Amino acid sequence: MTLAADDTVDRIRARINELDEALVATINERLEIVAELFRHKLAHGLPLHDPGREAWLRRHLAESNAGPLSADGVERLCTFVLDLTKEELARD
């Protein structure tokens, strides 16, 4: 049997594709919501960056992680998402 003819591989890859698409959709939705928050903060003279909220988010996600993603993986994911959000919103 070749990899190209393996129904199990095809089924699993299709599910991975669905999850990857959901990740992109979730990040896009997060960007839209954070942009809304930034607009509100700018309109009301509030600081855009909230280190306390960022620290809370990291702790919250670490505590709510049921695995198999490691604690280090959660931390790296948080850093990536926060950095990406800041970069994307700075482009606007």
C-alpha positions in Angstrom: 0.0 0.0 0.0 1.3 3.4 -0.9 0.8 6.5 1.3 -1.3 8.1 -1.5 -3.8 5.2 -1.4 -4.1 5.0 2.4 -7.7 6.0 3.5 -6.6 6.4 7.1 -3.9 8.9 6.1 -6.4 10.8 3.9 -9.0 10.9 6.7 -6.5 12.1 9.3 -5.0 14.7 7.0 -8.5 16.0 6.2 -9.1 16.5 9.9 -5.8 18.2 10.3 -6.7 20.6 7.5 -10.0 21.4 9.2 -8.2 22.2 12.4 -5.6 24.3 10.6 -8.4 26.3 8.9 -10.1 26.7 12.3 -6.9 28.0 13.8 -6.6 30.7 11.1 -10.3 31.6 11.5 -9.8 31.9 15.3 -6.7 34.1 14.9 -8.5 36.3 12.5 -11.4 36.7 14.9 -9.0 37.4 17.7 -7.4 40.1 15.6 -10.7 41.7 14.9 -11.7 41.7 18.6 -8.4 43.1 19.7 -8.6 45.8 17.1 -12.0 46.7 18.5 -10.5 46.9 22.0 -7.6 49.1 20.8 -10.1 51.5 19.1 -12.0 51.8 22.3 -8.8 52.3 24.4 -7.6 55.0 21.9 -10.9 56.8 22.0 -10.9 56.8 25.8 -7.2 57.6 26.4 -6.4 54.2 27.9 -3.1 52.5 27.5 -3.0 50.0 24.7 -0.6 47.6 26.5 -1.6 45.9 29.8 1.2 43.8 31.2 -1.0 42.6 34.0 -3.6 41.3 31.6 -0.9 39.6 29.5 0.5 37.9 32.6 -3.0 36.8 33.6 -3.6 35.4 30.1 -0.4 33.3 30.3 -1.3 32.0 33.7 -4.9 31.3 32.7 -3.9 29.3 29.6 -1.2 27.4 31.4 -3.8 26.4 34.1 -6.5 25.5 31.6 -4.2 23.4 29.4 -5.2 19.8 29.6 -2.4 18.6 27.3 -0.8 17.1 25.4 0.6 20.5 24.8 3.5 21.0 27.3 3.7 24.0 29.7 6.6 25.3 27.6 4.4 24.8 24.5 1.6 26.9 26.0 4.1 29.7 26.9 5.6 29.7 23.4 2.1 29.7 21.8 1.1 32.7 24.0 4.2 34.5 23.0 3.7 33.8 19.4 0.0 34.9 19.4 0.7 38.1 21.4 3.6 39.0 19.2 1.6 38.3 16.0 -1.3 40.3 17.2 0.8 43.3 18.0 2.6 43.1 14.6 -0.6 42.7 12.6 -2.4 45.5 14.4 0.6 47.8 13.9 0.2 47.3 10.2 -3.2 49.1 10.2 
